[in-house]
Amino acid sequence: MKKIALLFTMLFVGLVPTSAQDKAGSRAVDDPRGAIEFIETLAAETQAVWSDSKLSAQERSGAFRSLFEQATDINILAKGMLGRHYRTISSKQKQDYMAAMRDYILAEFDKRMEQVGFKTLEVVGTKPASGKRGHLFVKTQILRDKGEPILADWRIRKKNGKFQIMNLDFEGINLMITNRDVFSAKVKKNGVEGLITWLKTQAEPTSISSAGK
């Protein structure tokens, strides 16, 4: 238990911005160095969770979930993926949808992380996002033994001194937009209740339950 407590302390500390980062700028676009360090820390801590063979599958799952719940604005992603439908569903449906989406989004990141492994992730640059919210893309590549590097662009915001992931472009596939199209088709065919049921079936973890085997 002491090991797990120490691990969660490391994860929390790694995601809390320093005072120097706070002074660098109130928006991500004004603090590219801080945004880069945020992604680099996330990469290192994710790999630390996966590579620790002393952790049980349950402990590894809990650590991964804690890490990405802190690092990601799940509510924004969930609302964006449902799009216009979110404004028309009932309060009960919103509650059930958001509950299902927490597990679904974490599973989505797990799938992407399993593909890239974060073993050789390199930051190759940054790019201001469009709009007035001050978001910043941190552009990364993952080197492989064979084939071209895998490209992953992280959309980052900084709010109240804390960096968070707002979206991910993985090999040109936009996580929010792609899921919005899928969700819209599910709602059209089976309604929101059908979508929620489907989300629950898709949220089974992959690498967090099998890493280290």
Backbone as ProteinMPNN parsed JSONL, in Angstrom:
{"seq_chain_A": "MKKIALLFTMLFVGLVPTSAQDKAGSRAVDDPRGAIEFIETLAAETQAVWSDSKLSAQERSGAFRSLFEQATDINILAKGMLGRHYRTISSKQKQDYMAAMRDYILAEFDKRMEQVGFKTLEVVGTKPASGKRGHLFVKTQILRDKGEPILADWRIRKKNGKFQIMNLDFEGINLMITNRDVFSAKVKKNGVEGLITWLKTQAEPTSISSAGK", "coords_chain_A": {"N_chain_A": [[0.824, -1.207, 0.0], [2.028, 1.182, 0.713], [3.642, 1.609, -1.477], [1.8, 2.107, -3.531], [0.587, 4.404, -2.54], [2.751, 6.171, -2.642], [3.169, 6.205, -5.405], [0.79, 7.419, -6.336], [1.104, 9.888, -5.168], [3.32, 10.832, -6.593], [2.176, 10.992, -9.142], [0.246, 12.963, -8.753], [1.771, 15.207, -7.959], [3.277, 15.558, -10.257], [1.458, 16.635, -12.021], [0.597, 19.0, -11.006], [0.97, 22.409, -11.45], [3.973, 24.368, -11.198], [4.955, 27.302, -9.305], [6.473, 28.846, -10.936], [5.586, 28.104, -13.436], [2.983, 29.113, -13.313], [3.494, 31.863, -13.307], [4.462, 32.158, -15.824], [2.432, 32.392, -17.686], [-1.103, 32.812, -18.093], [-2.545, 31.359, -19.878], [-2.43, 28.444, -21.976], [-1.25, 28.899, -24.466], [0.408, 30.987, -23.912], [2.307, 29.85, -22.398], [4.167, 27.826, -23.515], [6.395, 26.248, -22.807], [5.676, 25.197, -20.319], [3.439, 23.683, -21.101], [4.631, 21.765, -22.741], [6.267, 20.45, -20.863], [4.269, 19.394, -19.284], [3.105, 17.404, -20.974], [5.367, 15.794, -21.374], [5.841, 14.939, -18.763], [3.475, 13.551, -18.279], [3.807, 11.477, -20.129], [6.076, 10.154, -19.097], [5.129, 9.328, -16.59], [2.977, 7.714, -17.255], [4.288, 5.618, -18.562], [5.769, 4.698, -16.398], [3.79, 3.602, -14.782], [2.872, 1.492, -16.407], [5.172, -0.09, -16.693], [5.806, -1.072, -14.217], [6.154, -3.968, -12.805], [5.465, -4.914, -10.34], [3.026, -4.002, -9.649], [-0.385, -4.917, -9.287], [-2.997, -5.905, -11.609], [-5.309, -4.531, -10.931], [-4.321, -2.439, -9.339], [-2.736, -1.137, -11.213], [-4.641, -0.337, -13.065], [-6.112, 1.461, -11.483], [-4.168, 3.428, -10.995], [-3.582, 4.355, -13.597], [-6.11, 5.354, -14.319], [-6.441, 7.384, -12.406], [-4.355, 9.089, -13.14], [-5.055, 9.97, -15.787], [-7.579, 11.035, -15.374], [-6.969, 13.302, -13.928], [-5.43, 14.62, -15.795], [-7.028, 15.199, -17.963], [-9.771, 17.023, -19.355], [-12.543, 15.704, -18.903], [-15.29, 16.224, -18.927], [-15.635, 18.3, -20.836], [-14.756, 17.001, -23.175], [-16.641, 14.916, -23.292], [-19.1, 16.285, -23.628], [-18.557, 17.578, -26.037], [-18.292, 15.402, -27.77], [-20.88, 14.383, -27.896], [-22.168, 16.516, -28.978], [-24.706, 18.52, -30.478], [-26.813, 17.03, -29.476], [-26.539, 16.847, -26.755], [-27.726, 19.051, -25.613], [-30.409, 18.59, -25.714], [-31.228, 16.322, -24.355], [-32.598, 14.638, -21.419], [-32.229, 15.505, -17.88], [-31.658, 13.231, -16.359], [-30.723, 11.527, -18.356], [-28.444, 12.928, -19.108], [-26.926, 12.646, -16.785], [-26.555, 9.832, -16.705], [-25.252, 9.483, -19.124], [-22.861, 10.999, -18.798], [-21.685, 9.577, -16.731], [-21.184, 7.106, -17.965], [-19.461, 7.987, -19.92], [-17.091, 8.743, -18.641], [-15.727, 6.361, -18.111], [-15.574, 5.458, -20.745], [-14.032, 7.408, -22.152], [-11.598, 7.258, -20.77], [-10.944, 4.642, -21.449], [-10.631, 4.999, -24.191], [-8.33, 6.636, -24.302], [-6.592, 4.823, -23.17], [-6.455, 2.863, -25.155], [-5.179, 4.305, -27.205], [-2.765, 4.916, -25.939], [-1.757, 2.385, -25.557], [-1.112, 1.738, -28.142], [0.941, 3.561, -28.771], [2.706, 3.39, -26.638], [4.464, 5.194, -25.385], [7.149, 4.964, -25.013], [9.175, 6.064, -26.549], [8.491, 8.752, -26.943], [8.593, 11.926, -28.395], [8.652, 15.428, -28.194], [7.961, 17.583, -30.793], [7.318, 20.141, -31.397], [5.197, 23.087, -31.036], [1.909, 24.531, -31.518], [-0.254, 27.248, -31.818], [-3.714, 26.955, -31.074], [-6.702, 27.525, -32.978], [-9.073, 30.195, -32.391], [-10.113, 32.004, -29.383], [-9.44, 31.074, -26.903], [-6.955, 30.465, -26.035], [-5.744, 27.969, -26.284], [-3.306, 25.378, -26.889], [-1.528, 23.397, -29.212], [0.436, 20.638, -28.542], [2.832, 19.114, -30.278], [3.744, 15.844, -31.026], [5.853, 12.972, -31.62], [6.136, 9.444, -32.001], [8.667, 7.28, -31.981], [9.458, 4.361, -33.878], [10.642, 0.94, -34.181], [10.403, -0.025, -36.745], [9.131, 1.466, -39.701], [7.419, 4.63, -40.246], [7.438, 7.402, -37.894], [4.844, 7.604, -35.385], [2.363, 10.028, -35.255], [1.152, 12.358, -32.91], [-0.923, 14.835, -31.765], [-1.539, 16.965, -29.147], [-4.149, 18.744, -27.754], [-4.036, 21.368, -25.599], [-5.079, 23.062, -22.658], [-4.803, 25.748, -20.271], [-5.932, 26.293, -17.136], [-6.74, 28.071, -14.289], [-4.113, 27.802, -13.492], [-3.557, 25.144, -14.059], [-2.714, 22.581, -16.309], [-4.528, 20.884, -18.891], [-5.68, 18.174, -20.94], [-7.494, 18.697, -23.851], [-8.217, 17.607, -26.254], [-7.289, 15.172, -28.761], [-5.317, 14.583, -31.563], [-4.655, 11.85, -33.378], [-2.51, 10.389, -35.429], [-3.687, 11.896, -37.462], [-6.367, 11.508, -36.937], [-9.053, 12.886, -35.361], [-9.939, 12.835, -32.072], [-12.278, 13.853, -30.755], [-13.999, 14.735, -32.88], [-14.244, 12.429, -34.487], [-15.497, 10.615, -32.723], [-17.83, 12.061, -32.283], [-19.167, 11.847, -34.713], [-19.623, 9.087, -34.75], [-21.22, 8.787, -32.446], [-23.434, 10.343, -33.115], [-24.548, 8.833, -35.164], [-25.232, 6.537, -33.716], [-27.166, 7.567, -31.935], [-29.12, 8.362, -33.749], [-29.917, 5.902, -34.733], [-30.512, 4.232, -32.473], [-31.29, 5.854, -30.397], [-30.647, 7.945, -27.44], [-30.521, 6.37, -25.137], [-29.776, 3.94, -26.191], [-27.243, 4.596, -27.11], [-25.924, 5.089, -24.663], [-25.993, 2.544, -23.504], [-24.386, 1.188, -25.346], [-21.952, 2.555, -24.98], [-21.186, 1.657, -22.459], [-20.49, -0.96, -23.017], [-18.217, -0.608, -24.468], [-16.214, 0.275, -22.852], [-14.295, -1.358, -21.74], [-11.144, -1.899, -20.287], [-7.868, -2.153, -21.836], [-4.824, -2.183, -22.204], [-4.214, -1.445, -19.556], [-5.018, -3.531, -18.024], [-3.553, -5.6, -18.938], [-0.894, -4.913, -19.162], [2.504, -5.488, -18.386], [2.396, -8.214, -18.274]], "CA_chain_A": [[0.0, 0.0, 0.0], [2.909, 2.345, 0.72], [4.114, 1.824, -2.85], [0.719, 2.738, -4.295], [0.431, 5.775, -2.039], [3.861, 6.951, -3.194], [2.934, 6.363, -6.843], [-0.248, 8.417, -6.55], [1.698, 11.184, -4.817], [4.149, 11.238, -7.725], [1.301, 11.375, -10.244], [-0.387, 14.234, -8.426], [2.777, 16.269, -7.98], [3.714, 15.779, -11.629], [0.466, 17.362, -12.791], [0.336, 20.307, -10.395], [1.937, 23.363, -11.989], [4.816, 25.09, -10.255], [4.698, 28.743, -9.304], [7.148, 29.409, -12.103], [4.693, 27.912, -14.569], [1.877, 30.044, -13.171], [3.94, 33.19, -13.678], [4.825, 32.187, -17.242], [1.285, 32.801, -18.484], [-2.349, 32.245, -17.6], [-3.098, 30.5, -20.918], [-1.452, 27.485, -22.494], [-0.524, 29.485, -25.585], [1.407, 31.892, -23.352], [3.256, 29.066, -21.602], [4.469, 26.599, -24.268], [7.333, 25.395, -22.074], [4.902, 24.473, -19.316], [2.609, 22.688, -21.78], [5.532, 20.688, -23.161], [6.653, 19.707, -19.669], [3.071, 18.661, -18.871], [3.002, 16.199, -21.802], [6.529, 14.955, -21.095], [5.612, 14.33, -17.454], [2.41, 12.572, -18.475], [4.401, 10.335, -20.823], [6.962, 9.438, -18.179], [4.37, 8.71, -15.51], [2.215, 6.624, -17.858], [5.219, 4.51, -18.764], [6.127, 4.174, -15.082], [2.677, 2.757, -14.352], [2.839, 0.273, -17.217], [6.382, -0.9, -16.592], [5.997, -1.549, -12.855], [5.642, -5.339, -12.751], [5.027, -5.214, -8.985], [1.635, -3.587, -9.505], [-1.415, -5.826, -9.772], [-3.815, -5.318, -12.673], [-6.234, -3.582, -10.32], [-3.542, -1.273, -8.942], [-2.309, -0.457, -12.437], [-5.839, 0.303, -13.601], [-6.431, 2.613, -10.649], [-3.153, 4.461, -11.198], [-3.791, 4.925, -14.932], [-7.34, 6.137, -14.282], [-6.181, 8.596, -11.634], [-3.477, 9.95, -13.92], [-5.732, 10.615, -16.911], [-8.68, 11.861, -14.878], [-6.384, 14.594, -13.572], [-4.801, 15.261, -16.951], [-7.991, 15.398, -19.054], [-11.075, 17.614, -19.059], [-13.456, 14.682, -19.412], [-16.61, 16.814, -19.172], [-15.615, 19.013, -22.117], [-14.688, 15.997, -24.231], [-17.908, 14.188, -23.35], [-20.113, 17.168, -24.22], [-18.195, 17.802, -27.432], [-18.535, 14.195, -28.554], [-22.323, 14.23, -28.128], [-22.574, 17.63, -29.833], [-26.0, 19.185, -30.28], [-27.741, 16.157, -28.762], [-26.41, 17.031, -25.312], [-28.611, 20.136, -25.172], [-31.816, 18.198, -25.823], [-31.558, 15.148, -23.557], [-33.087, 14.937, -20.075], [-31.216, 15.579, -16.826], [-31.295, 11.854, -16.022], [-29.903, 11.011, -19.454], [-27.141, 13.588, -18.998], [-26.217, 12.026, -15.673], [-26.158, 8.491, -17.118], [-24.283, 9.62, -20.218], [-21.57, 11.45, -18.279], [-21.111, 8.472, -15.959], [-20.663, 6.131, -18.928], [-18.384, 8.593, -20.702], [-15.831, 8.769, -17.895], [-15.046, 5.095, -18.391], [-15.334, 5.341, -22.179], [-12.916, 8.268, -22.548], [-10.374, 6.678, -20.224], [-10.636, 3.477, -22.276], [-10.139, 5.504, -25.468], [-6.929, 7.017, -24.111], [-5.844, 3.596, -22.927], [-6.209, 2.232, -26.456], [-4.165, 5.087, -27.917], [-1.499, 4.78, -25.242], [-1.257, 1.039, -25.821], [-0.527, 1.759, -29.482], [2.197, 4.325, -28.832], [3.594, 2.919, -25.605], [5.132, 6.31, -24.716], [8.534, 4.624, -24.718], [10.08, 6.963, -27.261], [7.736, 9.941, -27.34], [9.383, 13.139, -28.494], [7.955, 16.656, -28.558], [8.601, 18.144, -31.985], [6.944, 21.535, -31.566], [3.893, 23.522, -30.55], [1.166, 25.352, -32.475], [-1.449, 27.826, -31.209], [-4.995, 26.519, -31.612], [-7.562, 28.619, -33.414], [-10.004, 30.659, -31.374], [-9.643, 32.978, -28.402], [-9.338, 30.462, -25.582], [-5.564, 30.321, -25.656], [-5.302, 26.581, -26.287], [-2.044, 25.131, -27.591], [-1.23, 22.03, -29.621], [1.785, 20.11, -28.336], [3.0, 18.14, -31.342], [4.685, 14.802, -30.622], [6.003, 11.8, -32.466], [6.572, 8.253, -31.303], [9.574, 6.553, -32.866], [9.262, 2.911, -33.904], [11.76, 0.183, -34.739], [10.155, -0.099, -38.174], [8.076, 2.352, -40.162], [7.471, 6.057, -39.933], [6.964, 7.73, -36.539], [3.426, 7.857, -35.162], [2.175, 11.434, -34.894], [0.071, 12.631, -31.966], [-0.987, 16.247, -31.384], [-2.348, 17.121, -27.947], [-4.698, 20.092, -27.548], [-3.86, 21.638, -24.17], [-5.475, 24.347, -22.106], [-4.331, 26.045, -18.924], [-7.011, 26.952, -16.407], [-6.413, 28.181, -12.866], [-2.751, 27.337, -13.303], [-3.449, 23.705, -14.284], [-2.823, 22.133, -17.69], [-5.417, 19.753, -19.14], [-5.877, 17.739, -22.324], [-8.82, 19.012, -24.354], [-8.494, 16.78, -27.431], [-6.11, 14.489, -29.282], [-5.244, 14.173, -32.97], [-3.767, 10.69, -33.396], [-2.309, 9.999, -36.829], [-4.648, 12.622, -38.28], [-7.735, 11.209, -36.519], [-9.44, 13.751, -34.259], [-10.683, 12.033, -31.109], [-13.602, 14.393, -30.503], [-14.821, 14.762, -34.089], [-14.521, 11.052, -34.906], [-16.509, 10.067, -31.831], [-19.084, 12.793, -32.49], [-19.831, 11.228, -35.867], [-20.08, 7.753, -34.326], [-22.306, 8.954, -31.483], [-24.603, 10.848, -33.827], [-25.14, 7.692, -35.87], [-25.832, 5.671, -32.707], [-28.379, 8.223, -31.454], [-30.104, 8.307, -34.835], [-30.395, 4.524, -34.903], [-31.006, 3.586, -31.253], [-31.613, 6.821, -29.362], [-29.607, 8.217, -26.456], [-30.409, 5.219, -24.246], [-29.001, 2.939, -26.91], [-25.856, 5.055, -27.098], [-25.382, 4.887, -23.322], [-25.767, 1.102, -23.365], [-23.223, 0.852, -26.184], [-20.758, 3.111, -24.344], [-20.802, 0.79, -21.339], [-19.856, -2.17, -23.552], [-16.951, -0.236, -25.103], [-15.31, 0.856, -21.87], [-13.421, -2.35, -21.123], [-9.737, -1.525, -20.432], [-7.023, -3.09, -22.571], [-3.448, -2.275, -21.725], [-4.064, -1.285, -18.122], [-5.257, -4.808, -17.393], [-2.648, -6.61, -19.461], [0.495, -4.46, -19.154], [3.37, -6.124, -17.418], [2.321, -9.665, -18.403]], "C_chain_A": [[0.861, 1.261, 0.0], [3.393, 2.67, -0.68], [3.063, 2.535, -3.681], [0.514, 4.176, -3.85], [1.521, 6.674, -2.6], [3.649, 7.216, -4.664], [1.897, 7.439, -7.104], [0.241, 9.805, -6.163], [2.53, 11.716, -5.956], [3.286, 11.709, -8.883], [0.694, 12.744, -9.993], [0.597, 15.384, -8.524], [3.184, 16.59, -9.399], [2.746, 16.621, -12.433], [0.11, 18.714, -12.187], [1.374, 21.294, -10.883], [2.745, 24.024, -10.901], [4.477, 26.567, -10.317], [5.344, 29.409, -10.494], [6.281, 29.264, -13.339], [3.527, 28.879, -14.507], [2.265, 31.439, -13.645], [4.221, 33.303, -15.17], [3.668, 32.627, -18.114], [0.033, 32.116, -18.001], [-3.01, 31.335, -18.616], [-1.998, 29.575, -21.435], [-0.612, 28.092, -23.608], [0.568, 30.443, -25.118], [2.485, 31.153, -22.567], [3.589, 27.754, -22.322], [5.435, 25.672, -23.541], [6.612, 24.556, -21.025], [4.039, 23.386, -19.934], [3.439, 21.495, -22.237], [5.913, 19.823, -21.968], [5.483, 18.877, -19.141], [2.951, 17.352, -19.652], [4.174, 15.261, -21.529], [6.378, 14.244, -19.749], [4.541, 13.25, -17.542], [2.95, 11.306, -19.131], [5.245, 9.496, -19.869], [6.175, 8.694, -17.106], [3.489, 7.572, -16.025], [3.1, 5.398, -18.046], [5.631, 3.881, -17.437], [5.046, 3.247, -14.546], [2.71, 1.43, -15.097], [4.018, -0.649, -16.94], [6.622, -1.461, -15.188], [5.351, -2.926, -12.709], [5.142, -5.721, -11.361], [3.577, -4.808, -8.741], [0.707, -4.681, -10.011], [-2.205, -5.141, -10.875], [-4.763, -4.266, -12.106], [-5.519, -2.306, -9.909], [-3.122, -0.456, -10.16], [-3.486, 0.3, -13.05], [-6.195, 1.551, -12.816], [-5.458, 3.76, -10.859], [-3.33, 5.141, -12.549], [-5.022, 5.828, -14.936], [-7.128, 7.451, -13.548], [-5.364, 9.594, -12.437], [-4.24, 10.688, -15.011], [-6.986, 11.376, -16.5], [-8.169, 13.243, -14.486], [-5.917, 15.363, -14.796], [-5.795, 15.681, -18.025], [-9.242, 16.092, -18.558], [-12.134, 16.7, -19.668], [-14.825, 15.276, -19.733], [-16.678, 17.523, -20.52], [-15.593, 18.025, -23.281], [-16.019, 15.284, -24.399], [-19.007, 15.024, -24.005], [-19.827, 17.395, -25.695], [-18.483, 16.604, -28.308], [-20.021, 13.98, -28.83], [-22.878, 15.383, -28.955], [-23.927, 18.205, -29.469], [-26.986, 18.343, -29.485], [-27.689, 16.382, -27.261], [-27.396, 18.075, -24.799], [-30.074, 19.7, -25.108], [-32.198, 17.002, -24.948], [-31.939, 15.554, -22.139], [-31.931, 14.982, -19.066], [-30.743, 14.184, -16.431], [-30.405, 11.251, -17.105], [-28.506, 11.638, -19.437], [-26.302, 12.938, -17.908], [-25.699, 10.642, -16.07], [-25.095, 8.538, -18.213], [-22.908, 10.004, -19.686], [-20.892, 10.353, -17.465], [-20.481, 7.434, -16.888], [-19.452, 6.687, -19.674], [-17.063, 8.656, -19.947], [-15.041, 7.5, -18.179], [-14.691, 4.979, -19.868], [-14.119, 6.159, -22.603], [-11.594, 7.732, -22.008], [-9.957, 5.444, -21.016], [-10.101, 3.896, -23.64], [-8.671, 5.921, -25.368], [-6.062, 5.785, -23.88], [-5.491, 2.907, -24.242], [-5.114, 2.968, -27.221], [-2.786, 4.91, -27.262], [-0.89, 3.398, -25.448], [-0.576, 0.997, -27.185], [0.836, 2.451, -29.503], [3.201, 3.913, -27.767], [4.294, 4.005, -24.806], [6.587, 5.999, -24.395], [9.505, 5.601, -25.367], [9.321, 8.178, -27.776], [8.642, 11.158, -27.316], [8.486, 14.31, -28.872], [8.692, 17.298, -29.724], [8.201, 19.592, -32.23], [5.602, 21.847, -30.941], [3.232, 24.384, -31.619], [-0.057, 25.929, -31.767], [-2.714, 27.292, -31.873], [-5.806, 27.733, -32.044], [-8.532, 29.003, -32.305], [-9.328, 31.557, -30.351], [-9.424, 32.39, -27.016], [-7.9, 30.211, -25.148], [-5.079, 28.889, -25.562], [-4.046, 26.431, -27.144], [-1.952, 23.659, -27.978], [0.229, 21.723, -29.286], [1.944, 18.942, -29.301], [4.082, 17.135, -30.945], [4.787, 13.731, -31.699], [6.543, 10.648, -31.624], [7.39, 7.422, -32.279], [9.338, 5.051, -32.747], [10.493, 2.228, -34.491], [11.647, 0.092, -36.259], [9.024, 0.859, -38.537], [8.267, 3.789, -39.723], [6.997, 6.304, -38.498], [5.454, 7.922, -36.518], [3.275, 9.288, -34.656], [0.974, 11.583, -33.965], [0.156, 14.087, -31.531], [-1.989, 16.406, -30.246], [-2.835, 18.562, -27.838], [-4.752, 20.347, -26.04], [-4.436, 22.997, -23.815], [-4.825, 24.52, -20.737], [-5.415, 26.854, -18.223], [-6.689, 26.917, -14.916], [-5.04, 27.581, -12.567], [-2.528, 25.867, -13.588], [-3.623, 23.388, -15.771], [-3.768, 20.945, -17.782], [-5.476, 19.454, -20.634], [-7.312, 18.025, -22.723], [-9.218, 18.132, -25.542], [-7.179, 16.152, -27.88], [-6.302, 14.195, -30.76], [-4.208, 13.055, -33.062], [-3.667, 10.175, -34.823], [-3.385, 10.624, -37.731], [-6.104, 12.368, -37.924], [-8.049, 12.011, -35.266], [-10.366, 12.981, -33.309], [-12.104, 12.537, -30.912], [-14.499, 14.299, -31.733], [-15.197, 13.352, -34.539], [-15.609, 10.432, -34.034], [-17.844, 10.78, -31.97], [-19.864, 12.194, -33.658], [-20.4, 9.856, -35.501], [-21.285, 7.877, -33.404], [-23.581, 9.42, -32.169], [-25.318, 9.721, -34.56], [-25.832, 6.746, -34.889], [-27.146, 6.247, -32.189], [-29.478, 8.142, -32.501], [-30.717, 6.923, -34.951], [-31.09, 3.977, -33.661], [-31.387, 4.548, -30.139], [-30.474, 6.977, -28.359], [-29.423, 7.029, -25.511], [-29.589, 4.108, -24.9], [-27.527, 3.298, -26.943], [-25.215, 4.787, -25.742], [-25.086, 3.408, -23.075], [-24.538, 0.665, -24.143], [-21.928, 1.342, -25.543], [-20.259, 2.201, -23.227], [-20.106, -0.476, -21.835], [-18.488, -1.889, -24.138], [-15.872, 0.171, -24.11], [-14.441, -0.166, -21.169], [-11.972, -1.956, -21.345], [-8.967, -2.591, -21.177], [-5.66, -3.18, -21.933], [-3.323, -2.176, -20.224], [-4.33, -2.59, -17.387], [-4.242, -5.859, -17.828], [-1.185, -6.207, -19.419], [1.267, -5.193, -18.074], [3.324, -7.632, -17.478], [3.398, -10.166, -19.341]], "O_chain_A": [[0.507, 2.27, -0.609], [3.541, 3.837, -1.043], [3.376, 3.449, -4.444], [0.295, 5.064, -4.675], [1.252, 7.81, -2.991], [3.912, 8.32, -5.14], [2.082, 8.281, -7.983], [-0.168, 10.795, -6.77], [2.473, 12.905, -6.269], [3.608, 12.701, -9.537], [0.63, 13.582, -10.892], [0.288, 16.422, -9.11], [3.414, 17.753, -9.731], [3.137, 17.255, -13.413], [-0.614, 19.493, -12.807], [2.569, 21.034, -10.741], [2.25, 24.22, -9.791], [3.808, 27.032, -11.24], [4.843, 30.409, -11.009], [6.228, 30.156, -14.186], [3.116, 29.416, -15.536], [1.477, 32.121, -14.3], [4.222, 34.402, -15.724], [3.892, 33.186, -19.187], [0.081, 30.972, -17.55], [-3.942, 30.608, -18.272], [-0.809, 29.878, -21.344], [0.589, 27.838, -23.695], [1.538, 30.685, -25.837], [3.462, 31.758, -22.124], [3.319, 26.678, -21.788], [5.317, 24.451, -23.64], [6.891, 23.369, -20.859], [3.911, 22.296, -19.375], [3.001, 20.349, -22.131], [5.885, 18.595, -22.056], [5.684, 17.784, -18.611], [2.719, 16.3, -19.056], [3.983, 14.047, -21.46], [6.747, 13.077, -19.617], [4.677, 12.174, -16.959], [2.593, 10.195, -18.738], [5.133, 8.27, -19.844], [6.512, 7.563, -16.754], [3.275, 6.582, -15.325], [2.702, 4.278, -17.726], [5.822, 2.668, -17.357], [5.347, 2.225, -13.929], [2.589, 0.368, -14.487], [3.864, -1.87, -16.954], [7.549, -2.247, -14.992], [4.14, -3.032, -12.511], [4.469, -6.74, -11.209], [2.969, -5.216, -7.752], [0.974, -5.302, -11.041], [-2.095, -3.928, -11.058], [-4.991, -3.23, -12.73], [-6.043, -1.209, -10.103], [-3.151, 0.775, -10.131], [-3.339, 1.437, -13.498], [-6.54, 2.58, -13.397], [-5.859, 4.923, -10.898], [-3.241, 6.366, -12.644], [-4.99, 6.93, -15.485], [-7.576, 8.504, -14.002], [-5.64, 10.793, -12.422], [-4.094, 11.902, -15.152], [-7.413, 12.281, -17.217], [-8.859, 14.242, -14.69], [-5.991, 16.591, -14.841], [-5.438, 16.451, -18.917], [-9.728, 15.793, -17.468], [-12.564, 16.899, -20.804], [-15.457, 14.873, -20.709], [-17.651, 17.374, -21.259], [-16.324, 18.193, -24.258], [-16.475, 15.072, -25.523], [-19.757, 14.522, -24.843], [-20.746, 17.403, -26.515], [-18.875, 16.759, -29.465], [-20.385, 13.453, -29.882], [-23.937, 15.253, -29.567], [-24.253, 18.358, -28.292], [-27.907, 18.888, -28.877], [-28.673, 16.141, -26.562], [-27.852, 17.984, -23.659], [-30.892, 20.39, -24.5], [-33.384, 16.699, -24.814], [-31.647, 16.667, -21.703], [-30.814, 14.557, -19.359], [-29.553, 13.979, -16.192], [-29.444, 10.545, -16.802], [-27.512, 10.967, -19.715], [-25.106, 12.707, -18.089], [-24.543, 10.312, -15.806], [-24.161, 7.736, -18.225], [-21.902, 9.41, -20.074], [-19.67, 10.213, -17.503], [-19.381, 6.944, -16.63], [-18.531, 5.946, -20.017], [-16.005, 8.624, -20.575], [-13.841, 7.549, -18.452], [-13.629, 4.461, -20.211], [-13.266, 5.66, -23.337], [-10.582, 7.75, -22.71], [-8.767, 5.216, -21.235], [-9.221, 3.235, -24.191], [-7.867, 5.597, -26.242], [-4.925, 5.722, -24.347], [-4.372, 2.427, -24.421], [-4.231, 2.344, -27.811], [-1.775, 4.773, -27.951], [0.331, 3.249, -25.507], [0.423, 0.301, -27.362], [1.766, 1.99, -30.164], [4.408, 4.065, -27.957], [4.682, 3.77, -23.661], [7.201, 6.696, -23.588], [10.542, 5.926, -24.789], [9.496, 8.581, -28.926], [9.365, 11.394, -26.348], [7.654, 14.193, -29.771], [9.9, 17.529, -29.655], [8.692, 20.213, -33.172], [4.948, 20.966, -30.382], [3.9, 24.903, -32.512], [-0.826, 25.175, -31.171], [-2.777, 27.189, -33.098], [-5.612, 28.835, -31.531], [-8.778, 28.22, -31.387], [-8.131, 31.834, -30.439], [-9.241, 33.134, -26.053], [-7.655, 29.79, -24.017], [-4.117, 28.605, -24.849], [-3.768, 27.258, -28.012], [-2.258, 22.779, -27.173], [1.138, 22.448, -29.69], [1.282, 17.913, -29.163], [5.192, 17.517, -30.575], [3.923, 13.607, -32.567], [7.298, 10.847, -30.673], [6.871, 6.924, -33.278], [9.058, 4.536, -31.665], [11.284, 2.848, -35.202], [12.65, 0.127, -36.972], [8.078, 1.037, -37.77], [9.158, 4.112, -38.937], [6.24, 5.504, -37.948], [4.859, 8.348, -37.507], [3.98, 9.706, -33.736], [-0.086, 11.005, -34.206], [1.174, 14.525, -30.995], [-3.152, 16.023, -30.375], [-2.031, 19.493, -27.83], [-5.429, 19.631, -25.303], [-4.301, 23.961, -24.569], [-4.36, 23.556, -20.128], [-5.771, 27.95, -18.655], [-6.403, 25.858, -14.357], [-4.833, 26.944, -11.534], [-1.421, 25.37, -13.384], [-4.56, 23.865, -16.41], [-3.817, 20.105, -16.884], [-5.342, 20.344, -21.473], [-8.245, 17.641, -22.017], [-10.404, 17.934, -25.807], [-6.101, 16.548, -27.438], [-7.318, 13.63, -31.165], [-3.018, 13.289, -32.849], [-4.615, 9.601, -35.359], [-3.916, 9.976, -38.632], [-6.996, 12.95, -38.542], [-7.399, 11.844, -34.234], [-11.442, 12.533, -33.705], [-13.043, 11.741, -30.901], [-15.634, 13.834, -31.639], [-16.339, 13.107, -34.928], [-16.534, 9.799, -34.544], [-18.891, 10.159, -31.79], [-21.085, 12.053, -33.589], [-21.514, 9.51, -35.893], [-22.266, 7.151, -33.565], [-24.675, 8.953, -31.849], [-26.548, 9.663, -34.576], [-26.899, 6.213, -35.193], [-28.124, 5.519, -32.02], [-30.636, 7.882, -32.174], [-31.907, 6.79, -35.236], [-32.133, 3.332, -33.768], [-31.767, 4.115, -29.052], [-29.478, 6.255, -28.407], [-28.297, 6.713, -25.126], [-28.809, 3.425, -24.238], [-26.663, 2.43, -26.82], [-24.082, 4.309, -25.678], [-24.052, 3.064, -22.504], [-23.74, -0.135, -23.655], [-20.921, 0.634, -25.557], [-19.055, 2.001, -23.071], [-19.23, -1.008, -21.153], [-17.678, -2.803, -24.296], [-14.725, 0.39, -24.502], [-13.896, 0.121, -20.103], [-11.586, -1.698, -22.485], [-9.333, -3.767, -21.17], [-5.364, -4.13, -21.208], [-2.408, -2.769, -19.653], [-3.911, -2.745, -16.24], [-4.085, -6.886, -17.168], [-0.311, -7.051, -19.615], [0.747, -5.478, -16.995], [4.121, -8.292, -16.811], [3.498, -11.369, -19.58]]}, "name": "protein", "num_of_chains": 1, "seq": "MKKIALLFTMLFVGLVPTSAQDKAGSRAVDDPRGAIEFIETLAAETQAVWSDSKLSAQERSGAFRSLFEQATDINILAKGMLGRHYRTISSKQKQDYMAAMRDYILAEFDKRMEQVGFKTLEVVGTKPASGKRGHLFVKTQILRDKGEPILADWRIRKKNGKFQIMNLDFEGINLMITNRDVFSAKVKKNGVEGLITWLKTQAEPTSISSAGK"}
